[in-house]
């Protein structure tokens, strides 16, 4: 980038890549283009994001909408939802339909489940109870749980715990059709390390593994954060990781959850969690995803994460980028597909 003046009593300025601009803009300290990449050096964010992130490549992803990429699985499909009501209903139907179809085949179904998004569980309950589908063939594995540094988790009576939330939103509401308690798994210090063995045993018996997921602000799946990749010499080693106890969460993950689950109160959000890893979620035979991170009045937190997931290409430094390589559907609110442009609120 360079500046030069052209002749005249009111000289203009040539800005490489932008052309001639009025000299008065520079006299008043104004420029027409300024962004993260041009201002990050020397700022407090210079080393804040994971070293493996290519911010210019991420920015390019934000311009691509939902156009199909060559690396996507042939059976992977983003599904547009105009409203949050559509989103909850469609995703809930997809979950319920997987349970129904497995039951009709007399096949065991292992499901890795999230707490976030949550609205789809109401509709999954509606369809399952309306159809009279018994869930005795279903085995559930909650993907994560808040923890301390040693992996100890909140009591399951605490409203912030994921086990409590799942019971309130899904298991209890299914009534007599519910998943048997002995077949529900939660990410406690004792139980999370047994997930891999349990899922493997179910697969030997012919079970189908379905992943239900959301996408984090930091493009995590479950609480498998992007900065974990720096610990591994290869993607092969990264893909072997089945779980982590007391995982250190990224600051933006804390803030995302402060906004979405704790009514902005950062002081209530634990800084660690127990979580499954790619060694489990990449085993899925089918994946049902949801991106509903719109906040109203044009505001949202998930557009960049959603579009990066679709277009960046598989990279262990951005865990959600492996999602399009799996068969399944990713339901999303249409506004998250862009255009992602400035709009002051």
C-alpha positions in Angstrom: 0.0 0.0 0.0 1.4 3.5 -0.8 0.2 7.1 -1.1 0.9 9.7 -3.7 -0.6 13.1 -4.6 -1.8 14.2 -8.0 -1.5 17.8 -9.2 -4.2 20.4 -8.6 -5.2 23.0 -6.0 -7.1 20.4 -4.1 -4.9 17.3 -4.5 -6.4 13.8 -4.1 -4.5 10.8 -2.8 -3.9 7.5 -4.6 -4.4 4.5 -2.3 -3.2 1.3 -3.9 -6.1 -1.1 -4.5 -8.7 1.7 -4.0 -7.8 4.4 -6.5 -8.0 8.2 -6.1 -9.6 9.3 -2.8 -10.3 12.9 -1.7 -7.4 14.4 0.2 -9.7 15.7 2.8 -10.3 12.2 4.1 -6.6 11.9 5.1 -6.5 15.4 6.4 -9.3 14.5 8.8 -7.7 11.1 9.7 -10.4 9.1 7.7 -9.8 6.1 5.6 -12.3 4.1 3.6 -11.2 0.6 4.6 -10.0 -0.8 8.0 -10.4 -4.3 9.3 -9.0 -6.9 11.6 -6.1 -7.9 9.4 -4.9 -4.4 8.9 -5.0 -3.4 12.6 -4.3 -6.6 14.6 -0.5 -6.1 14.8 0.5 -4.8 18.1 -3.1 -5.0 19.4 -4.3 -7.1 22.4 -5.7 -9.6 19.8 -2.4 -10.3 18.0 -1.9 -13.7 19.8 -5.5 -14.2 21.0 -6.8 -16.5 18.2 -5.3 -20.0 17.6 -2.0 -19.9 15.7 -3.4 -22.3 13.2 -6.1 -19.9 12.1 -5.7 -18.2 8.7 -7.9 -15.1 9.2 -7.8 -14.1 5.6 -9.0 -17.5 4.5 -11.8 -17.3 7.2 -12.8 -13.9 5.9 -13.0 -15.3 2.4 -15.4 -18.0 3.7 -17.7 -15.3 4.9 -18.4 -14.3 1.2 -19.4 -17.8 -0.1 -22.9 -18.4 1.2 -23.9 -22.0 1.1 -22.4 -22.9 -2.3 -21.4 -26.6 -2.4 -17.7 -27.5 -2.0 -15.8 -30.4 -3.6 -14.7 -31.8 -0.2 -18.3 -32.1 1.2 -19.7 -35.6 1.7 -22.2 -36.4 -1.1 -24.8 -36.9 1.6 -24.1 -33.7 3.5 -26.7 -31.0 3.0 -27.2 -27.6 4.6 -30.9 -26.9 5.2 -32.2 -23.3 5.3 -34.7 -22.3 8.0 -36.4 -18.9 7.6 -37.4 -18.7 11.3 -36.3 -20.1 14.6 -39.7 -21.9 14.8 -38.8 -23.6 11.5 -35.4 -24.5 12.8 -36.6 -26.1 16.0 -39.3 -28.1 14.2 -37.1 -29.3 11.3 -34.2 -30.3 13.5 -36.5 -31.9 16.1 -38.2 -33.9 13.3 -34.9 -35.1 12.0 -33.9 -36.4 15.4 -37.2 -38.1 16.0 -37.2 -39.6 12.5 -33.8 -41.2 13.1 -35.1 -42.8 16.4 -38.3 -44.0 14.6 -36.5 -45.5 11.7 -34.0 -47.4 13.9 -36.9 -48.7 15.9 -38.7 -50.0 12.8 -35.5 -51.7 11.7 -35.2 -53.2 15.3 -31.7 -51.6 15.3 -30.0 -50.1 18.4 -29.3 -46.4 18.0 -26.4 -44.6 19.8 -26.9 -40.8 19.9 -24.3 -38.2 20.9 -26.3 -35.3 22.1 -25.6 -31.6 22.8 -27.0 -29.0 25.2 -27.0 -26.2 22.7 -29.0 -25.9 20.5 -31.9 -27.0 22.7 -35.2 -25.9 21.0 -35.3 -29.0 18.8 -35.8 -31.3 21.7 -39.4 -30.0 22.3 -40.3 -31.0 18.8 -38.5 -34.3 18.9 -40.6 -35.1 22.0 -43.8 -34.0 20.1 -43.2 -36.3 17.1 -42.0 -39.3 19.1 -45.0 -39.2 21.5 -47.4 -38.4 18.6 -46.1 -41.4 16.7 -46.0 -43.6 19.8 -42.3 -44.4 19.4 -40.7 -46.2 22.3 -37.1 -45.2 22.9 -35.9 -48.5 24.6 -33.5 -49.1 21.6 -31.8 -45.7 22.1 -28.5 -45.2 24.0 -27.5 -41.6 24.5 -24.1 -40.0 25.2 -24.1 -36.4 26.2 -21.1 -34.8 24.6 -19.9 -32.5 27.3 -20.4 -31.1 30.8 -19.0 -28.2 32.8 -16.2 -29.2 35.1 -13.3 -28.0 37.2 -9.6 -28.7 36.4 -9.8 -32.2 37.7 -12.9 -33.1 35.7 -15.4 -32.9 38.7 -18.8 -31.8 37.4 -21.8 -29.9 38.7 -24.4 -31.8 40.6 -27.2 -33.1 38.3 -29.7 -31.0 40.3 -28.0 -27.8 39.3 -29.9 -25.9 36.6 -26.6 -25.1 34.8 -25.6 -28.7 34.5 -26.2 -30.4 31.1 -27.6 -33.5 32.7 -30.3 -31.5 34.4 -31.0 -29.6 31.2 -31.4 -32.9 29.2 -33.8 -34.3 31.7 -35.9 -31.2 31.7 -35.9 -30.7 27.9 -36.0 -34.3 26.6 -35.9 -37.4 28.8 -38.6 -36.4 31.4 -41.0 -35.0 28.7 -41.0 -38.3 26.8 -42.8 -39.9 29.7 -43.3 -43.7 29.2 -41.6 -43.5 25.8 -38.3 -42.3 27.3 -34.8 -43.6 27.0 -34.1 -46.0 29.9 -32.0 -44.4 32.6 -29.4 -47.1 32.4 -28.9 -46.2 28.7 -28.2 -42.5 29.3 -24.6 -41.4 29.6 -23.4 -38.1 30.9 -19.8 -36.7 30.7 -18.8 -37.2 34.3 -15.2 -37.8 35.4 -16.0 -41.5 35.8 -18.3 -42.1 32.8 -16.8 -40.1 30.0 -13.7 -42.3 29.7 -16.0 -45.3 29.1 -17.8 -43.8 26.1 -15.5 -45.2 23.5 -15.8 -48.7 24.7 -19.5 -48.5 25.1 -20.0 -47.1 21.6 -17.7 -49.7 20.1 -19.7 -52.5 21.8 -22.9 -51.1 20.4 -21.5 -50.9 16.9 -20.4 -54.5 17.1 -24.1 -55.3 17.8 -25.0 -53.4 14.6 -26.0 -50.0 16.2 -26.1 -46.8 14.2 -24.2 -43.8 15.6 -25.9 -40.5 15.1 -24.1 -37.2 16.1 -26.3 -34.2 17.1 -24.3 -31.0 17.4 -24.1 -27.3 17.4 -21.2 -25.2 16.2 -19.4 -23.0 18.7 -18.2 -19.4 18.2 -14.7 -20.9 18.1 -15.8 -23.6 15.7 -15.7 -26.3 18.3 -17.8 -29.5 18.2 -18.8 -30.4 21.8 -16.1 -28.5 23.8 -13.3 -29.8 21.7 -11.5 -26.4 21.2 -9.4 -25.3 18.3 -6.3 -24.6 20.4 -6.0 -28.2 21.4 -4.6 -28.9 17.9 -1.3 -27.3 18.8 -0.6 -30.2 21.1 -0.5 -32.8 18.3 2.2 -33.4 15.7 -0.3 -34.7 13.1 -3.9 -34.8 12.2 -3.8 -38.6 12.6 -2.9 -38.2 16.3 -5.5 -35.5 16.7 -8.2 -37.7 15.3 -7.5 -40.5 17.8 -8.5 -38.3 20.8 -11.8 -39.6 22.3 -12.2 -37.3 25.3 -10.7 -34.7 27.6 -11.3 -34.0 31.3 -11.2 -30.5 32.7 -10.5 -29.0 29.2 -9.4 -25.4 29.2 -12.0 -23.4 27.2 -11.2 -20.5 24.9 -12.2 -17.1 26.3 -14.7 -16.6 23.4 -16.3 -19.9 24.3 -16.9 -18.5 27.8 -18.4 -15.3 26.4 -20.5 -17.2 23.9 -22.0 -19.2 26.8 -22.4 -16.1 28.9 -24.6 -14.7 26.2 -26.5 -17.8 25.2 -26.9 -19.6 28.5 -26.2 -17.3 31.5 -28.0 -14.1 30.6 -24.7 -12.3 30.0 -23.3 -13.1 33.5 -19.8 -14.2 32.7 -19.0 -14.8 36.4 -21.3 -17.8 36.4 -19.6 -19.6 33.5 -17.1 -22.4 34.4 -13.8 -22.0 32.5 -13.4 -25.7 32.0 -15.4 -28.7 30.8 -15.3 -32.4 30.1 -15.8 -33.2 26.5 -15.7 -35.9 23.8 -13.1 -35.5 21.0 -12.8 -36.2 17.3 -12.1 -39.8 18.0 -15.8 -40.1 18.8 -17.7 -37.5 16.9 -15.9 -38.3 13.6 -17.2 -41.9 13.9 -20.8 -40.8 13.3 -22.7 -42.7 10.6 -25.0 -39.6 10.3 -24.8 -36.1 11.8 -27.7 -33.7 12.6 -26.4 -30.2 13.1 -27.9 -26.8 14.1 -26.8 -23.2 13.7 -29.3 -20.9 15.3 -27.0 -18.2 16.6 -29.0 -15.1 15.7 -29.8 -12.5 18.4 -32.4 -10.3 16.7 -32.3 -6.8 15.2 -29.7 -8.1 12.7 -27.3 -9.2 15.4 -25.7 -12.6 15.6 -22.7 -14.5 16.8 -22.6 -17.6 14.6 -22.5 -16.4 10.9 -18.7 -16.5 10.6 -18.4 -19.9 12.4 -21.2 -21.4 10.2 -19.6 -20.2 6.9 -16.1 -21.2 8.0 -17.4 -24.7 8.8 -18.8 -25.0 5.3 -15.9 -23.6 3.3 -12.5 -23.6 5.1 -11.8 -27.3 4.4 -10.9 -30.0 7.0 -8.3 -28.6 9.4 -7.7 -29.8 12.9 -7.1 -26.2 14.1 -10.8 -25.6 13.3 -12.7 -28.7 14.5 -16.1 -28.0 12.9 -14.5 -28.0 9.4 -14.7 -31.8 9.4 -18.5 -31.7 9.7 -19.2 -31.4 5.9 -17.2 -34.6 5.4 -19.8 -36.5 7.3 -23.2 -37.6 5.9 -26.1 -35.6 7.4 -28.0 -32.3 7.5 -27.0 -29.0 9.0 -30.0 -26.8 9.7 -29.3 -23.1 9.8 -31.1 -19.8 10.1 -30.9 -18.1 6.6 -29.5 -14.8 8.0 -26.3 -16.7 9.1 -25.4 -17.3 5.5 -24.9 -13.6 4.9 -24.2 -11.2 3.7 -22.1 -10.6 6.8 -21.6 -6.9 6.6 -21.4 -4.0 9.0 -24.7 -2.9 10.5 -24.5 -0.8 13.6 -27.1 -1.7 16.3 
